Amino acid sequence: MPTVVVMDVSLSMTRPVSIEGSEEYQRKHLAAHGLTMLFEHMATNYKLEFTALVVFSSLWELMVPFTRDYNTLQEALSNMDDYDKTCLESALVGVCNIVQQEWGGAIPCQVVLVTDGCLGIGRGSLRHSLATHNQRSESNRFPLPFPFPSKLYIMCMANLEELQSTDSLDCLERLIDLNNGEGQIFTIDGPLCLKNVQSMFGKLIDLAYTPFHAVLKCGHLTADVQVFPRPEPFVIDEEIDPIPKVINTDLEIVGFIDIADISSPPVLSRHLVLPIALNKEGDEVGTGITDDNEDENSANQIAGKIPNFCVLLHGSLKVEGMVAIVQLGPEWHGMLYSQADSKKKSNLMMSLFEPGPEPLPWLGKMVQLGPISDAKENPYGEDDNKSPFPLQPKNKRSYAQNVTVWIKPSGLQTDVQKILRNARKLPEKTQTFYKELNRLRKAALAFGFLDLLKGVADMLERECTLLPDTAHPDAAFQLTHAAQQLKLASTGTSEYAGYDHNITPLQTDFSGSSAERI
Amino acid sequence: MKIFSESHKTVFVVDHCPYMAESCRQHVEFDMLVKNRTQGIIPLAPISKSLWTCSVESSMEYCRIMYDIFPFKKLVNFIVSDSGAHVLNSWTQEDQNLQELMAALAAVGPPNPRADPECCSILHGLVAAVETLCKITEYQHEARTLLMENAERVGNRGRIICITNAKSDSHVRMLEDCVQETIHEHNKLAANSDHLMQIQKCELVLIHTYPVGEDSLVSDRTKKELSPVLTSEVHSVRAGRHLATKLNILVQQHFDLASTTITNIPMKEEQHANTSANYDVELLHHKDAHVDFLKSGDNHLSGSSREGSFKETITLKWCTPRTNNIELHYCTGAYRISPVDVNSRPSSCLTNFLLNDPRYKIDGSLEIPLERAKDQLEKHTRYWPMIISQTTIFNMQAVVPLASVIVKESLTEEDVLNCQKTIYNLVDMERKNDPLPISTVGTRGKGPKRDEQYRIMWNELETLVRAHINNSEKHQRVLECLMACRSKPPEEEERKKRGRKREDKEDKSEKAVKDYEQEKSWQDSERLKGILERGKEELAEAEIIKDSPDSPEPPNKKPLVEMDETPPVEKSKGPVSLLSLWSNRINTANSRKHQEFAGRLNSVNNRAELYQHLKEENGFVLFIVEISFVNCLILISLKKTLPVFCVQ
């Protein structure tokens, strides 16, 4: 999940902070100190993630575009100048543009806003923005909620008392509300000092930047992994089941399935699965990247020599063209697969399905998937030339069951013409003729459209009179019989108008031996 | 959409009173003359649908779209009202399909125009609708049971779609009042019942329909809150296709649907099979499918679409799918669709193309299949070397028959036989001194000696089999066979180093032996148990090899049986191993066939050292080896264990 750090460089950030000792600190120094801590943490634990740095006052500027180079970000922190007043709205518009340009609208992004809680004055101040919020047109829409999945973390270089003395806190809370509640406000506990800033950023790190460590299991084979980005809790149904579901730290593989069978399923999110080496104290010593060994970390080099299940799994999935189904929690599954980055590089990835017993209807219920060897005969055939998937639904959808819809006249006309076409090819088309006739009969009875039955009966009788001399004698018999049956059905009396009753062909015999029977 | 929103329960109340038998006064030509037909025939007069037919087919279309997109958890209860209420189906999932409803409607039939209008009323149906909304659905029941003490969190909301012919606005108001009152009454009843639920929210959609060409006596009214529980809206719609259009709009509103038109789909013409023309097909689906689209700003919205589409639709261009389906694409959503015009030719052409004919249905067994799958993974991974160079047996085709069945939960007699055959085959290979695929990567020189290689292989095989001995008694038998065959006295091992091709005679006798072994395998296994017990104490520590650092050590480190070619006297009294029995027999038979080799007569432990002077000079030594009855000479470098040649 990329991060945009939005740093307030208005004059108010240069307000001095009284600290015992000779050195004089300004709020922006405290902010830089906190951000340094964040960047250091990310450089260790989130080194794959991209971070951008934006500074703003009445204008905004992208100081560092999205990068994994935390040194560059760090340097930029020490090169910030001081500008005029705070103008939050334009900065947030800037964030929208930067993120959408780089990541589009589907990638979740975290926005870390660092400010002192002075929200500007006059036009462009947050108060002004919020006051005019309801008078916006589509063209000057307020940037919140962000047009991408987001979390807005507001880091205040001020303590709660200071913010509460004005309406700053209320305004900032409105911002979070406008972002659909996605985000949080952090304030400094106690006096403004380096230690308390550290503890505030520590809380942010705990909340949003803790790496997700898990154990990947497949029977007796296991591997310690980091799942990146961290899977976010998911709420299935806010009314019935409002508790956010969190994925297990034990990720158990339950089976394997062909890519063709799972066929690009919809997923909530996707994550890199990175093997990690844990030393004896259980501390992480480094993150390895599958198929990509650009790491100089010596711990990693050691780890690289120990056979790792992730490597086996990734290689196998890639070669076999399969995915592994992994259990994420009760009634929650995901899949592990090899994702090609480029021609040479690929990664082990995990995607999360929507929680529930049947996330992919074409596979049926997850718990009903079982080993091939349990099936009486191999569902994939001896030559691996067939597949049990997709499963057929119990009730076919309308487009698969030849439903009758006569809302448009063309629908009705097509059905009548089908009967007529087959009527002219009697007796060869006897079966199709009656099949179409019965389909029309059923629909007409259900819709209470008895006039149609009479009409089609009349039409068949007319066809009978139009039969050419060369016609087979059976044609006339069948047409008369069908017309008669339709007329009976059109009376609506239960005897002839039963829905499940079918008109069957008249039994005729033109072989000559029993001609008098007819 | 919440699971138990108003859309969870939809009640259709369709008027079945005599006036609904009236014509909608919109004619349908059904006798369309095909070209090249006899001239001068007057087509049959067009017919028209009744108000009833229009109402029923429009509501069926509403249900069709709803069922296509929400096959579960969105339920319909169909009620027909005349002199009483006829409830055509229930909330159960089995009742939720078009066929059931069509059959029930056919049973009701069209309204009887000669019935007494005084006895008939839509009110019966509306009262029944409120009643049915109080009835719990299986989904609500399930959710309540699951939530236990929080059962009240399960909502009970619903929608009543009433299609009738009202007399006036005040008539409409009377209907609304009736619904409100009935809800009030039934909520009181439901409060004291375990089987009923109080209605929290009810959306009443009153549709007044009338013949085309007549003036409406009822005015439209947008949604209005009549009470905290009841909202009501009134639609005054001409019958015929106007009514169908209205219900199509409503189903989209009620179920948050949106429209996508797939354009330029190439389709072959029936008449001209070689040419293809492009067609468009409009589909309905949940509107979430468009969310990312609209967000991306890439707006494909087009307001002017084909006839029949009245709402905005997003147009997408058809792209013929690649046949390669082994690629995974990043997919953020999949949505069920329903064609707007289900049986138009382009629609059915598209849906038939997309529908994969499912070939199978998996039967569920009593055991949970997924648990069985986990169990299988557990068994398969009990012994699983992760590096190809750290395994010998999984590089050997010869081991496959055993390795593939030993992981099974239970073995058949045939499986056991196959395992035994595999083991004999390996014994055979060892005797022939066949090379093994032991990796020499990372080791200097040519890697371990051949006998060392076989020991590594046997140890690994034993590890594999031991991992499964608790699966069944038959697994145990495989281990017994393995243990019986693999362990060799040091003398024999030595000779094994100098294997050579055997003669046909030997093959024959070996075959005989296998038959014999199979016959007696069970008895032997019993007898072997005795040997195993005693053998344990006698084993020499030197036998143990730690073959590779990563393969786990066998639970019992030692080959359990020690078998001598010439068993010690005291042992021969007790149970004798099959191999010894057999070897003795063969040796006796063979010894008669040839003059004893001089070297053997002077041998110590069947070994005679020749050319002892060479040993000092160039470090080579020639061993005489006897394999069965064949005597071999092998020149071996003392330093490198390198066979140079062999002669008889």
Interface residues (C-beta under 8 A of the other chain):
Chain A: Q100 G104 G105 A106 P147 F148 C218 G219 H220 L221 D237 E238 E239 I240 E252 I253 V254 G255 D258 I259 A260 I262 S263 S264 P265 P266 V267 R270 P307 N308 F309 V311 L312 G321 V323 Y337 Q339 G364 M366 V367 Q368 L369 G370 P371 S373 D374 A375 P379 K386 S387 P388 F389 P390 L391 Q392 P393 N395 R397 S398 Y399 A400 Q401 N402 V403 T404 V405 W406 I407 K408 P409 S410 G411 L412 Q413 T414 V416 Q417 L420 R421 K442 A443 L445 A446 F447 G448 F449 L450 D451 L452 G455 V456 D458 M459 R462 L466 G492 A497 Y499 D500
Chain B: K2 I3 F4 V28 E29 F30 D31 M32 V34 T38 I41 L44 I47 S48 K49 S50 W52 T53 V56 E57 S58 M60 E61 R64 I65 Y67 D68 P71 Q96 N97 L98 L101 M102 A103 L105 A106 A107 V108 G109 P110 P111 A143 L147 R153 V154 G155 R241 A244 D292 K295 S296 G297 G308 N325 I326 E327 L328 H329 Y330 C331 T332 G333 A334 R336 S338 P339 D341 V342 N343 S344 S347 S348 T351 L355 N356 P358 R359 Y360 K361 I362 G364 S365 I368 P369 L370 E371 R372 A373 K374 Q376 L377 E378 K379 H380 T381 R382 W384 M386 I387 Q390 K408 D550
